[in-house]
Amino acid sequence: MPENSDRLTHLDDAGRAHIVDVSEKAVTVREAVAASCVRMQAATLDAIIGGETPKGDVLAVARIAGIQAAKKCSELIPLCHPLPLSSVKIDLVPDEDLPGVRIEATCKVTGQTGVEMEALTAASIAALTLYDMCKAMDRGMSIEQTQLVHKAGGASGEWRREDHD
């Protein structure tokens, strides 16, 4: 069962899926941070860092893809509300220890529902875009550890993943 509820909010009394009515919820500033990483061969990471990939600036394209994904979340996930996002930030950090790229997506909104799904969608699509742009060089890449890292705002307040660095 969900942490803060005895029943699933996306199901009505008859068990049918529906979008949750948030009209009675308070308008608050809400923020969510999600992370993912793309593990790859060291040579692939070197090509990304050196700007030597066949499809161009991989990190710039993945950043734009993540931003677009956050804005389109409600079109991709059926029961998500369309949100007027006030900020979407995508950080892509090459990590030679993986080797790979660590992704962090931060979404903010002033509204009546949270932005966790927007942040998770942004991180996921940024990772998929990295894969797409480098797959000709390294089909063995893996997308790993896509997860919510932090959320703040709303009735449930703040939550932070304890095992995230």
DSSP file (Angstrom, degrees, kcal/mol; ACC not computed):
  #  RESIDUE AA STRUCTURE BP1 BP2  ACC     N-H-->O    O-->H-N    N-H-->O    O-->H-N    TCO  KAPPA ALPHA  PHI   PSI    X-CA   Y-CA   Z-CA
    1    1 A M              0   0    0      0, 0.0     5,-0.1     0, 0.0     6,-0.1   0.000 360.0 360.0 360.0 152.2    0.0    0.0    0.0
    2    2 A P    >   -     0   0    0      0, 0.0     3,-0.9     0, 0.0     6,-0.0  -0.237 360.0-115.9 -60.6 153.8    1.1    3.6   -0.5
    3    3 A E  T 3  S+     0   0    0      1,-0.2     3,-0.0     3,-0.0     0, 0.0   0.872 108.6  31.8 -60.1 -40.9    2.9    5.3    2.4
    4    4 A N  T 3  S+     0   0    0      2,-0.0     2,-0.3     0, 0.0    -1,-0.2   0.133 115.3  53.3-110.0  20.1    0.3    8.0    3.1
    5    5 A S    <   -     0   0    0     -3,-0.9     3,-0.1     1,-0.1     4,-0.0  -0.996  60.5-141.8-153.8 153.1   -3.0    6.3    2.1
    6    6 A D  S    S+     0   0    0     -2,-0.3     2,-0.3    -5,-0.1    -1,-0.1   0.585  92.2  32.4 -89.9 -11.7   -5.1    3.2    2.7
    7    7 A R  S    S-     0   0    0     -6,-0.1     2,-0.4     4,-0.0    -1,-0.1  -0.958  92.4 -93.7-141.9 160.7   -6.1    3.0   -0.9
    8    8 A L    >   -     0   0    0     -2,-0.3     3,-1.2     1,-0.1    -2,-0.0  -0.601  29.2-149.2 -74.8 127.0   -4.8    3.8   -4.4
    9    9 A T  T 3  S+     0   0    0     -2,-0.4    -1,-0.1     1,-0.3     9,-0.0   0.675  91.0  64.3 -75.4 -16.5   -5.9    7.3   -5.4
   10   10 A H  T 3  S+     0   0    0     10,-0.1     8,-1.9     7,-0.1     2,-0.4   0.359  93.5  74.7 -88.5   7.5   -6.0    6.5   -9.1
   11   11 A L  B <  S-A   17   0A   0     -3,-1.2     6,-0.2     6,-0.2     2,-0.0  -0.965  73.1-142.5-119.6 136.1   -8.8    4.0   -8.6
   12   12 A D    >   -     0   0    0      4,-2.7     3,-2.1    -2,-0.4    -4,-0.1  -0.195  44.3 -82.4 -82.5-175.6  -12.4    4.9   -7.9
   13   13 A D  T 3  S+     0   0    0      1,-0.3    -1,-0.1     2,-0.1    -2,-0.0   0.749 132.5  51.4 -61.9 -24.0  -14.7    3.0   -5.5
   14   14 A A  T 3  S-     0   0    0      2,-0.1    -1,-0.3     0, 0.0    -3,-0.0   0.404 121.6-106.4 -92.6   2.1  -15.4    0.5   -8.2
   15   15 A G  S <  S+     0   0    0     -3,-2.1     2,-0.3     1,-0.3    -2,-0.1   0.595  73.0 141.7  85.8  10.6  -11.7   -0.1   -9.0
   16   16 A R        -     0   0    0      1,-0.1    -4,-2.7    -5,-0.0    -1,-0.3  -0.661  55.0-112.2 -87.6 141.8  -11.7    1.9  -12.3
   17   17 A A  B     +A   11   0A   0     -2,-0.3     2,-0.3    -6,-0.2    -6,-0.2  -0.462  46.9 157.7 -70.5 141.1   -8.8    4.1  -13.1
   18   18 A H        -     0   0    0     -8,-1.9     2,-0.3    -2,-0.1    61,-0.1  -0.975  46.9 -93.4-155.3 161.9   -9.4    7.8  -13.2
   19   19 A I        -     0   0    0     -2,-0.3     2,-0.1     1,-0.1    61,-0.1  -0.657  51.9-108.2 -79.8 136.8   -7.4   11.0  -12.9
   20   20 A V        -     0   0    0     59,-0.4     2,-0.8    -2,-0.3   -10,-0.1  -0.393  24.2-122.7 -69.4 137.1   -7.3   12.2   -9.3
   21   21 A D        +     0   0    0      1,-0.1     3,-0.2    -2,-0.1    -1,-0.1  -0.725  35.9 170.0 -80.3 112.4   -9.4   15.3   -8.5
   22   22 A V    >   +     0   0    0     -2,-0.8     3,-1.7     1,-0.1    -1,-0.1   0.253  42.3 110.7-105.8  10.8   -6.9   17.8   -7.0
   23   23 A S  T 3  S+     0   0    0      1,-0.3    -1,-0.1     3,-0.0    -2,-0.0   0.755  80.0  47.5 -61.6 -25.3   -9.3   20.8   -7.0
   24   24 A E  T 3  S+     0   0    0     -3,-0.2    -1,-0.3     2,-0.1     2,-0.1   0.513  91.0 103.5 -92.4  -5.6   -9.5   20.9   -3.2
   25   25 A K  S <  S-     0   0    0     -3,-1.7     2,-0.1     1,-0.1    88,-0.1  -0.454  79.6-103.2 -78.1 150.7   -5.7   20.6   -2.7
   26   26 A A        -     0   0    0     -2,-0.1     2,-0.7     1,-0.1    85,-0.1  -0.416  28.9-117.9 -70.9 144.5   -3.7   23.7   -1.7
   27   27 A V        +     0   0    0     -2,-0.1     2,-0.3    83,-0.1    85,-0.2  -0.769  51.9 157.4 -81.9 117.1   -1.6   25.4   -4.3
   28   28 A T  E     -B  111   0B   0     83,-2.7    83,-2.5    -2,-0.7     2,-0.4  -0.910  49.4 -93.2-137.0 163.9    2.0   25.1   -3.1
   29   29 A V  E     -B  110   0B   0     -2,-0.3     2,-0.4    81,-0.2   125,-0.3  -0.681  48.4-173.0 -76.6 129.5    5.5   25.2   -4.6
   30   30 A R  E     -B  109   0B   0     79,-3.3    79,-2.2    -2,-0.4     2,-0.3  -0.958   9.8-177.9-129.3 145.2    6.6   21.7   -5.4
   31   31 A E  E     -BC 108 152B   0    121,-2.3   121,-2.6    -2,-0.4     2,-0.3  -0.996   2.9-175.1-142.5 144.5    9.9   20.3   -6.5
   32   32 A A  E     -BC 107 151B   0     75,-2.3    75,-2.6    -2,-0.3     2,-0.4  -0.998   7.6-161.0-140.6 144.7   11.2   16.8   -7.4
   33   33 A V  E     -BC 106 150B   0    117,-3.0   116,-3.2    -2,-0.3   117,-1.8  -0.993  12.0-179.2-125.4 129.8   14.6   15.5   -8.3
   34   34 A A  E     -BC 105 148B   0     71,-2.5    71,-2.9    -2,-0.4     2,-0.3  -0.913   7.3-158.6-125.2 155.1   15.1   12.2  -10.2
   35   35 A A  E     +BC 104 147B   0    112,-2.7   112,-2.4    -2,-0.3     2,-0.3  -0.917  15.6 162.9-132.3 157.7   18.3   10.5  -11.3
   36   36 A S  E     -B  103   0B   0     67,-1.9    67,-3.3    -2,-0.3     2,-0.3  -0.944  17.2-150.4-156.4 167.9   19.5    7.9  -13.8
   37   37 A C  E     -BC 102 144B   0    107,-1.9   107,-3.1    -2,-0.3     2,-0.6  -0.996   8.6-145.0-146.8 152.3   22.7    6.9  -15.3
   38   38 A V  E     -BC 101 143B   0     63,-2.5    63,-2.1    -2,-0.3     2,-0.4  -0.962  17.6-155.6-116.2 114.5   23.9    5.4  -18.5
   39   39 A R  E     +BC 100 142B   0    103,-2.9   103,-2.1    -2,-0.6     2,-0.3  -0.732  27.0 155.3 -91.1 138.6   26.8    3.0  -18.2
   40   40 A M        -     0   0    0     59,-2.7     2,-0.1    -2,-0.4    99,-0.0  -0.889  46.6 -67.7-151.0 174.7   29.0    2.6  -21.3
   41   41 A Q     >  -     0   0    0     -2,-0.3     4,-2.0     1,-0.1     3,-0.5  -0.421  46.5-117.9 -68.2 149.6   32.4    1.6  -22.5
   42   42 A A  H  > S+     0   0    0      1,-0.2     4,-2.5     2,-0.2     5,-0.2   0.865 115.2  56.6 -57.6 -37.4   35.2    4.0  -21.5
   43   43 A A  H  > S+     0   0    0      2,-0.2     4,-1.9     1,-0.2    -1,-0.2   0.861 105.2  51.4 -64.6 -35.0   35.9    4.7  -25.2
   44   44 A T  H  > S+     0   0    0     -3,-0.5     4,-2.1     2,-0.2    -1,-0.2   0.929 110.7  47.7 -67.0 -45.0   32.3    5.8  -25.7
   45   45 A L  H  X S+     0   0    0     -4,-2.0     4,-2.9     1,-0.2     5,-0.2   0.907 109.6  53.7 -61.9 -41.2   32.5    8.2  -22.7
   46   46 A D  H  X S+     0   0    0     -4,-2.5     4,-2.6     1,-0.2    -1,-0.2   0.897 108.0  50.3 -59.5 -40.4   35.8    9.5  -24.1
   47   47 A A  H  X>S+     0   0    0     -4,-1.9     5,-3.0     2,-0.2     4,-0.5   0.889 111.4  48.6 -65.9 -38.8   34.1   10.3  -27.4
   48   48 A I  H ><5S+     0   0    0     -4,-2.1     3,-1.1     3,-0.2    -2,-0.2   0.956 114.2  44.9 -64.0 -50.0   31.2   12.1  -25.6
   49   49 A I  H 3<5S+     0   0    0     -4,-2.9    -2,-0.2     1,-0.3    -1,-0.2   0.887 115.9  47.5 -61.6 -39.9   33.6   14.1  -23.6
   50   50 A G  H 3<5S-     0   0    0     -4,-2.6    -1,-0.3    -5,-0.2    -2,-0.2   0.474 110.3-120.0 -81.9  -2.2   35.8   14.9  -26.6
   51   51 A G  T <<5S+     0   0    0     -3,-1.1    -3,-0.2    -4,-0.5    -4,-0.1   0.841  74.9 128.2  67.9  32.8   32.8   15.8  -28.8
   52   52 A E      < +     0   0    0     -5,-3.0    -4,-0.2    -6,-0.2    -5,-0.1  -0.036  26.1 124.2-113.7  29.9   33.7   13.1  -31.2
   53   53 A T    >   -     0   0    0     -6,-0.4     3,-1.6     3,-0.3    81,-0.1  -0.675  66.5-124.4 -89.8 147.3   30.4   11.2  -31.6
   54   54 A P  T 3  S+     0   0    0      0, 0.0    -1,-0.1     0, 0.0     3,-0.1   0.787 108.1  50.6 -59.8 -28.7   28.9   10.8  -35.0
   55   55 A K  T 3  S-     0   0    0     78,-0.4     2,-0.2     1,-0.3    79,-0.1   0.341 109.3-120.1 -97.2   8.1   25.6   12.4  -34.1
   56   56 A G  S <  S+     0   0    0     -3,-1.6     2,-1.4    77,-0.1    -3,-0.3  -0.642  72.8  11.0  99.3-152.5   27.1   15.6  -32.5
   57   57 A D     >  -     0   0    0     -2,-0.2     4,-2.0     1,-0.2     5,-0.2  -0.530  61.2-177.2 -75.3  92.4   26.8   17.1  -29.0
   58   58 A V  H  > S+     0   0    0     -2,-1.4     4,-2.4     1,-0.2     5,-0.2   0.884  78.1  50.4 -59.8 -44.8   25.2   14.2  -27.2
   59   59 A L  H  > S+     0   0    0      1,-0.2     4,-2.1     2,-0.2    -1,-0.2   0.890 109.9  49.8 -66.9 -39.8   24.9   15.9  -23.8
   60   60 A A  H  > S+     0   0    0      2,-0.2     4,-2.0     1,-0.2    -1,-0.2   0.916 113.3  46.0 -64.8 -42.8   23.2   19.0  -25.3
   61   61 A V  H  X S+     0   0    0     -4,-2.0     4,-2.5     1,-0.2    -2,-0.2   0.905 112.2  50.6 -68.1 -40.9   20.6   16.9  -27.2
   62   62 A A  H  X S+     0   0    0     -4,-2.4     4,-2.3    -5,-0.2    -1,-0.2   0.881 108.8  53.1 -63.9 -37.4   19.9   14.7  -24.1
   63   63 A R  H  X S+     0   0    0     -4,-2.1     4,-2.0     2,-0.2    -2,-0.2   0.941 111.4  44.7 -62.3 -47.8   19.4   17.9  -22.0
   64   64 A I  H  X S+     0   0    0     -4,-2.0     4,-2.7     1,-0.2    -2,-0.2   0.900 112.0  53.2 -63.5 -41.0   16.8   19.3  -24.5
   65   65 A A  H  X S+     0   0    0     -4,-2.5     4,-2.4     1,-0.2    -1,-0.2   0.904 108.2  50.6 -61.6 -41.3   15.1   15.8  -24.7
   66   66 A G  H  X S+     0   0    0     -4,-2.3     4,-2.0     2,-0.2    -1,-0.2   0.903 110.6  48.7 -63.1 -41.7   14.8   15.7  -21.0
   67   67 A I  H  X S+     0   0    0     -4,-2.0     4,-1.8     2,-0.2    -2,-0.2   0.938 112.4  48.3 -63.3 -47.0   13.3   19.1  -20.8
   68   68 A Q  H  X S+     0   0    0     -4,-2.7     4,-1.3     1,-0.2    -2,-0.2   0.900 109.4  54.1 -59.0 -41.2   10.8   18.2  -23.6
   69   69 A A  H  < S+     0   0    0     -4,-2.4     3,-0.4     1,-0.2     4,-0.4   0.908 105.4  51.7 -63.1 -42.9    9.9   15.0  -21.8
   70   70 A A  H >< S+     0   0    0     -4,-2.0     3,-1.0     1,-0.2     4,-0.3   0.913 109.9  50.5 -59.8 -41.4    9.0   16.8  -18.6
   71   71 A K  H 3< S+     0   0    0     -4,-1.8    -1,-0.2     1,-0.2    -2,-0.2   0.755 115.5  42.6 -68.0 -24.3    6.7   19.1  -20.5
   72   72 A K  T >X S+     0   0    0     -4,-1.3     3,-1.6    -3,-0.4     4,-1.1   0.268  77.9 113.6-105.3  10.2    5.0   16.2  -22.2
   73   73 A C  H X> S+     0   0    0     -3,-1.0     4,-2.6    -4,-0.4     3,-1.0   0.877  74.9  53.2 -52.1 -45.9    4.7   13.9  -19.2
   74   74 A S  H 34 S+     0   0    0     -4,-0.3    -1,-0.3     1,-0.3     6,-0.2   0.720 106.6  54.2 -68.0 -18.4    0.9   14.0  -19.0
   75   75 A E  H <4 S+     0   0    0     -3,-1.6    -1,-0.3     1,-0.1    -2,-0.2   0.718 115.3  39.5 -81.9 -22.0    0.7   13.0  -22.7
   76   76 A L  H << S+     0   0    0     -4,-1.1    -2,-0.2    -3,-1.0    -3,-0.1   0.801 114.7  49.6 -95.9 -35.2    2.9    9.9  -22.0
   77   77 A I  S >< S-     0   0    0     -4,-2.6     3,-2.0    -5,-0.2    -1,-0.2  -0.927  80.0-144.7-112.6 110.5    1.5    8.7  -18.7
   78   78 A P  T 3  S+     0   0    0      0, 0.0    -1,-0.1     0, 0.0   -59,-0.1   0.719  90.6  41.4 -52.9 -36.7   -2.3    8.5  -18.8
   79   79 A L  T 3  S+     0   0    0      2,-0.1   -59,-0.4   -61,-0.1     2,-0.3   0.275  86.7 110.9-102.5  13.6   -3.3    9.6  -15.3
   80   80 A C    <   -     0   0    0     -3,-2.0   -61,-0.1    -6,-0.2    -3,-0.0  -0.668  68.2-123.0 -83.7 140.4   -0.8   12.4  -14.8
   81   81 A H        -     0   0    0     -2,-0.3     2,-0.4     1,-0.1    -7,-0.1  -0.561  27.2-109.3 -76.0 143.6   -2.1   16.0  -14.7
   82   82 A P        -     0   0    0      0, 0.0    -1,-0.1     0, 0.0   -11,-0.1  -0.631  44.0-158.1 -69.5 130.4   -0.8   18.5  -17.2
   83   83 A L        -     0   0    0     -2,-0.4     2,-1.6   -12,-0.1    -9,-0.1  -0.895  24.5-129.8-118.8 142.9    1.3   20.9  -15.2
   84   84 A P        -     0   0    0      0, 0.0    26,-0.5     0, 0.0   -13,-0.0  -0.627  37.8-152.8 -84.2  80.7    2.5   24.4  -15.8
   85   85 A L        -     0   0    0     -2,-1.6    24,-0.2     1,-0.2     3,-0.1  -0.255  17.8-167.9 -59.0 136.1    6.2   23.7  -15.0
   86   86 A S  S    S+     0   0    0     22,-2.4     2,-0.3     1,-0.3    23,-0.2   0.648  72.5   9.4 -96.9 -19.3    8.1   26.7  -13.7
   87   87 A S  E     -D  108   0B   0     21,-1.4    21,-2.4     2,-0.0     2,-0.4  -0.957  51.5-177.3-160.9 140.2   11.5   25.1  -14.1
   88   88 A V  E     -D  107   0B   0     -2,-0.3     2,-0.4    19,-0.2    19,-0.2  -0.964  13.0-178.4-137.3 122.6   13.1   22.0  -15.6
   89   89 A K  E     -D  106   0B   0     17,-2.7    17,-2.9    -2,-0.4     2,-0.5  -0.984   6.4-168.5-125.0 129.0   16.9   21.5  -15.1
   90   90 A I  E     -D  105   0B   0     -2,-0.4     2,-0.5    15,-0.2    15,-0.2  -0.968   2.6-168.9-119.7 118.3   18.8   18.6  -16.5
   91   91 A D  E     -D  104   0B   0     13,-3.1    13,-2.4    -2,-0.5     2,-0.5  -0.925   1.5-172.0-106.2 128.5   22.4   18.0  -15.3
   92   92 A L  E     -D  103   0B   0     -2,-0.5    11,-0.2    11,-0.2   -55,-0.0  -0.978   6.8-175.3-120.9 117.2   24.4   15.4  -17.2
   93   93 A V  E     -D  102   0B   0      9,-3.1     9,-2.9    -2,-0.5     2,-0.1  -0.941  21.5-134.6-121.0 114.6   27.8   14.6  -15.6
   94   94 A P  E     -D  101   0B   0      0, 0.0     2,-0.5     0, 0.0     7,-0.3  -0.435  21.5-165.5 -62.6 138.2   30.4   12.3  -17.2
   95   95 A D  E > > -D  100   0B   0      5,-3.5     5,-1.7    -2,-0.1     3,-1.0  -0.923  14.9-169.6-132.7 105.8   31.7    9.9  -14.7
   96   96 A E  T 3 5S+     0   0    0     -2,-0.5    -1,-0.1     1,-0.2     5,-0.1   0.718  85.4  65.9 -69.0 -20.4   34.9    8.0  -15.6
   97   97 A D  T 3 5S+     0   0    0      1,-0.2    -1,-0.2     3,-0.1    -2,-0.0   0.791 114.2  28.5 -72.0 -27.0   34.5    5.7  -12.6
   98   98 A L  T < 5S-     0   0    0     -3,-1.0    -2,-0.2     2,-0.2    -1,-0.2   0.982 106.7-126.7 -63.4 -59.3   31.3    4.2  -14.1
   99   99 A P  T   5S+     0   0    0      0, 0.0   -59,-2.7     0, 0.0     2,-0.3   0.676  73.7  62.0 -74.4 150.6   32.2    4.7  -16.9
  100  100 A G  E   <S-BD  39  95B   0     -5,-1.7    -5,-3.5   -61,-0.3     2,-0.4  -0.992  84.0 -61.8 164.2-160.3   29.2    6.6  -18.1
  101  101 A V  E     -BD  38  94B   0    -63,-2.1   -63,-2.5    -2,-0.3     2,-0.4  -0.983  32.9-147.7-125.8 128.6   27.0    9.6  -17.6
  102  102 A R  E     -BD  37  93B   0     -9,-2.9    -9,-3.1    -2,-0.4     2,-0.4  -0.805  17.6-158.8 -93.7 135.7   25.0   10.5  -14.4
  103  103 A I  E     -BD  36  92B   0    -67,-3.3   -67,-1.9    -2,-0.4     2,-0.4  -0.938  12.8-178.1-119.6 135.1   21.8   12.3  -15.0
  104  104 A E  E     -BD  35  91B   0    -13,-2.4   -13,-3.1    -2,-0.4     2,-0.5  -0.989   6.0-167.6-133.1 127.6   19.8   14.5  -12.6
  105  105 A A  E     -BD  34  90B   0    -71,-2.9   -71,-2.5    -2,-0.4     2,-0.5  -0.956   1.4-170.0-116.2 127.6   16.5   16.1  -13.5
  106  106 A T  E     -BD  33  89B   0    -17,-2.9   -17,-2.7    -2,-0.5     2,-0.4  -0.976   5.5-175.7-119.8 125.0   14.9   18.8  -11.3
  107  107 A C  E     -BD  32  88B   0    -75,-2.6   -75,-2.3    -2,-0.5     2,-0.3  -0.949   1.7-171.0-121.7 141.2   11.4   19.9  -11.9
  108  108 A K  E     +BD  31  87B   0    -21,-2.4   -22,-2.4    -2,-0.4   -21,-1.4  -0.964   9.6 164.0-130.8 148.8    9.5   22.7  -10.1
  109  109 A V  E     -B   30   0B   0    -79,-2.2   -79,-3.3    -2,-0.3     2,-0.6  -0.981  33.8-137.6-154.0 151.5    5.8   23.8  -10.2
  110  110 A T  E     +B   29   0B   0    -26,-0.5     2,-0.3    -2,-0.3   -81,-0.2  -0.959  66.7  96.0-108.3 109.0    3.5   26.0   -8.2
  111  111 A G  E    S-B   28   0B   0    -83,-2.5   -83,-2.7    -2,-0.6    43,-0.1  -0.867  83.8 -78.1-168.7-163.7    0.4   23.9   -8.2
  112  112 A Q  S    S+     0   0    0     -2,-0.3     2,-0.3   -85,-0.2   -86,-0.1   0.335 102.1  42.8-106.8   3.4   -1.9   21.3   -6.6
  113  113 A T  S    S-     0   0    0    -85,-0.2   -83,-0.1   -88,-0.1   -85,-0.1  -0.984  86.0 -95.7-148.9 158.0    0.0   18.1   -7.4
  114  114 A G        -     0   0    0     -2,-0.3     3,-0.1     1,-0.1     4,-0.1  -0.072  14.0-138.5 -75.3 170.9    3.6   17.0   -7.4
  115  115 A V     >  +     0   0    0     -8,-0.2     4,-2.1     1,-0.1     5,-0.2   0.036  65.5 115.1-117.2  23.2    6.1   16.8  -10.1
  116  116 A E  H  > S+     0   0    0      1,-0.2     4,-2.6     2,-0.2     5,-0.2   0.922  78.9  48.6 -60.3 -44.6    7.7   13.5   -9.4
  117  117 A M  H  > S+     0   0    0      1,-0.2     4,-2.5     2,-0.2    -1,-0.2   0.860 109.1  53.3 -67.6 -33.7    6.6   11.9  -12.6
  118  118 A E  H  > S+     0   0    0      2,-0.2     4,-2.4     1,-0.2    -1,-0.2   0.921 111.2  46.2 -64.8 -43.2    7.8   14.8  -14.7
  119  119 A A  H  X S+     0   0    0     -4,-2.1     4,-2.4     2,-0.2    -2,-0.2   0.918 114.2  47.6 -66.2 -42.7   11.3   14.5  -13.1
  120  120 A L  H  X S+     0   0    0     -4,-2.6     4,-2.2     2,-0.2    -2,-0.2   0.891 112.8  49.0 -64.7 -39.4   11.4   10.8  -13.6
  121  121 A T  H  X S+     0   0    0     -4,-2.5     4,-2.6    -5,-0.2     5,-0.3   0.911 110.8  50.9 -65.9 -42.0   10.2   11.1  -17.2
  122  122 A A  H  X S+     0   0    0     -4,-2.4     4,-2.2     1,-0.2    -2,-0.2   0.932 112.4  45.5 -61.5 -46.9   12.9   13.8  -17.8
  123  123 A A  H  X S+     0   0    0     -4,-2.4     4,-2.0     1,-0.2    -1,-0.2   0.903 114.3  49.8 -63.8 -40.7   15.7   11.6  -16.4
  124  124 A S  H  X S+     0   0    0     -4,-2.2     4,-2.5    -5,-0.2    -2,-0.2   0.926 112.8  44.6 -64.7 -46.1   14.5    8.6  -18.3
  125  125 A I  H  X S+     0   0    0     -4,-2.6     4,-2.3     2,-0.2    -1,-0.2   0.857 110.5  54.4 -71.6 -34.4   14.2   10.3  -21.7
  126  126 A A  H  X S+     0   0    0     -4,-2.2     4,-2.1    -5,-0.3    -1,-0.2   0.927 111.5  46.7 -60.8 -42.9   17.6   12.0  -21.3
  127  127 A A  H  X S+     0   0    0     -4,-2.0     4,-2.3     2,-0.2    -2,-0.2   0.921 112.0  49.4 -64.8 -44.4   19.1    8.6  -20.6
  128  128 A L  H  X S+     0   0    0     -4,-2.5     4,-2.7     1,-0.2    -1,-0.2   0.869 109.7  52.6 -62.7 -36.2   17.3    7.0  -23.6
  129  129 A T  H  X S+     0   0    0     -4,-2.3     4,-2.6     2,-0.2    -1,-0.2   0.908 107.2  51.3 -67.0 -42.0   18.5    9.9  -25.8
  130  130 A L  H  X S+     0   0    0     -4,-2.1     4,-1.2     2,-0.2    -2,-0.2   0.937 111.8  48.4 -57.7 -45.5   22.1    9.3  -24.7
  131  131 A Y  H >X S+     0   0    0     -4,-2.3     4,-1.3     1,-0.2     3,-0.7   0.948 111.5  49.4 -59.2 -49.1   21.6    5.7  -25.7
  132  132 A D  H 3< S+     0   0    0     -4,-2.7     3,-0.4     1,-0.2     4,-0.3   0.898 111.2  48.7 -58.5 -42.5   20.1    6.5  -29.0
  133  133 A M  H 3< S+     0   0    0     -4,-2.6   -78,-0.4     1,-0.2    -1,-0.2   0.704 122.2  33.0 -74.5 -18.4   22.9    8.9  -30.0
  134  134 A C  H XX S+     0   0    0     -4,-1.2     4,-1.7    -3,-0.7     3,-1.4   0.398  85.0 102.1-116.3   1.7   25.7    6.5  -29.0
  135  135 A K  T 3< S+     0   0    0     -4,-1.3    -2,-0.1    -3,-0.4    -3,-0.1   0.794  76.9  60.3 -62.9 -28.5   24.2    3.1  -29.9
  136  136 A A  T 34 S+     0   0    0     -4,-0.3    -1,-0.3     1,-0.2     3,-0.2   0.801 113.4  38.8 -67.1 -26.3   26.2    2.8  -33.1
  137  137 A M  T <4 S+     0   0    0     -3,-1.4    -2,-0.2     1,-0.2    -1,-0.2   0.752 134.9  13.0 -90.0 -28.3   29.4    3.1  -31.1
  138  138 A D    ><  +     0   0    0     -4,-1.7     3,-1.2    -7,-0.2    -1,-0.2  -0.651  52.6 173.2-158.1  86.2   28.3    0.9  -28.1
  139  139 A R  T 3  S+     0   0    0      1,-0.2    -4,-0.1    -3,-0.2    -1,-0.1   0.636  78.1  71.7 -72.5 -12.2   25.1   -1.2  -28.2
  140  140 A G  T 3   +     0   0    0     -5,-0.1    -1,-0.2     2,-0.1  -101,-0.1   0.355  68.1 126.5 -86.8   6.4   26.0   -2.7  -24.8
  141  141 A M    <   -     0   0    0     -3,-1.2     2,-0.4   -10,-0.1  -101,-0.2  -0.227  45.5-152.8 -59.4 153.8   25.2    0.5  -22.8
  142  142 A S  E     -C   39   0B   0   -103,-2.1  -103,-2.9     2,-0.0     2,-0.5  -0.993  12.0-139.4-133.6 144.1   22.8    0.1  -19.9
  143  143 A I  E     +C   38   0B   0     -2,-0.4     2,-0.3  -105,-0.2  -105,-0.2  -0.887  37.8 175.5 -99.1 125.6   20.4    2.5  -18.3
  144  144 A E  E     +C   37   0B   0   -107,-3.1  -107,-1.9    -2,-0.5    -2,-0.0  -0.894  39.9  14.9-135.5 156.5   20.5    2.1  -14.5
  145  145 A Q  E     +     0   0B   0     -2,-0.3     2,-0.6     1,-0.2    -1,-0.1   0.788  58.9 175.9  56.7  39.2   19.2    3.4  -11.2
  146  146 A T  E     +     0   0B   0     -3,-0.1     2,-0.3  -110,-0.1  -110,-0.2  -0.671  26.5 139.4 -74.5 120.0   16.4    5.5  -12.5
  147  147 A Q  E     -C   35   0B   0   -112,-2.4  -112,-2.7    -2,-0.6     2,-0.4  -0.996  59.9 -96.0-160.9 155.1   14.8    6.7   -9.3
  148  148 A L  E     +C   34   0B   0     -2,-0.3  -114,-0.3  -114,-0.2     3,-0.1  -0.658  34.8 178.9 -74.8 133.3   13.2    9.6   -7.4
  149  149 A V  E     -     0   0B   0   -116,-3.2    12,-3.0     1,-0.4     2,-0.3   0.757  60.7  -4.1-105.3 -37.8   15.9   11.3   -5.2
  150  150 A H  E     -CE  33 160B   0   -117,-1.8  -117,-3.0    10,-0.2    -1,-0.4  -0.990  52.4-176.1-158.6 145.8   14.0   14.1   -3.5
  151  151 A K  E     -CE  32 159B   0      8,-2.4     8,-2.7    -2,-0.3     2,-0.3  -0.989   7.6-177.4-144.6 146.7   10.6   15.7   -3.4
  152  152 A A  E     +C   31   0B   0   -121,-2.6  -121,-2.3    -2,-0.3     6,-0.2  -0.990  40.1  37.0-142.7 149.1    9.4   18.7   -1.5
  153  153 A G        +     0   0    0     -2,-0.3     3,-0.3     1,-0.2  -123,-0.2  -0.176  67.3  71.7 100.4 167.6    6.0   20.5   -1.1
  154  154 A G  S >  S-     0   0    0   -125,-0.3     3,-1.3     1,-0.2    -1,-0.2  -0.127 100.0 -50.6  78.7-179.4    2.4   19.4   -0.9
  155  155 A A  T 3  S+     0   0    0      1,-0.3    -1,-0.2  -129,-0.1    -2,-0.0   0.806 134.9  54.8 -63.3 -32.4    0.6   17.7    2.0
  156  156 A S  T 3  S-     0   0    0     -3,-0.3    -1,-0.3     1,-0.2    -2,-0.2   0.540  94.4-159.7 -83.7  -4.3    3.2   14.9    2.3
  157  157 A G    <   -     0   0    0     -3,-1.3     2,-0.3    -4,-0.1    -1,-0.2  -0.356  42.7  -5.0  71.2-138.8    6.1   17.5    2.7
  158  158 A E        +     0   0    0     -6,-0.2     2,-0.3    -2,-0.1    -6,-0.2  -0.732  54.6 176.5-103.0 143.4    9.7   16.6    2.1
  159  159 A W  E     -E  151   0B   0     -8,-2.7    -8,-2.4    -2,-0.3     2,-0.4  -0.994   4.1-174.5-140.6 139.1   11.1   13.2    1.2
  160  160 A R  E     -E  150   0B   0     -2,-0.3     2,-0.4   -10,-0.2   -10,-0.2  -0.999  30.1-117.3-137.5 134.3   14.7   12.3    0.4
  161  161 A R    >   -     0   0    0    -12,-3.0     3,-0.9    -2,-0.4   -12,-0.0  -0.551  22.0-154.0 -68.3 124.7   16.3    9.0   -0.7
  162  162 A E  T 3  S+     0   0    0     -2,-0.4    -1,-0.2     1,-0.2   -13,-0.0   0.818  87.7  53.2 -72.5 -31.8   18.7    8.0    2.0
  163  163 A D  T 3  S+     0   0    0      2,-0.0     2,-0.5    -3,-0.0    -1,-0.2   0.252  85.6 102.2 -92.8  14.4   21.0    5.9   -0.2
  164  164 A H    <         0   0    0     -3,-0.9   -15,-0.0   -15,-0.1     0, 0.0  -0.838 360.0 360.0-101.0 133.3   21.6    8.6   -2.8
  165  165 A D              0   0    0     -2,-0.5    -1,-0.1     0, 0.0    -3,-0.0   0.477 360.0 360.0 -82.9 360.0   24.9   10.4   -2.8
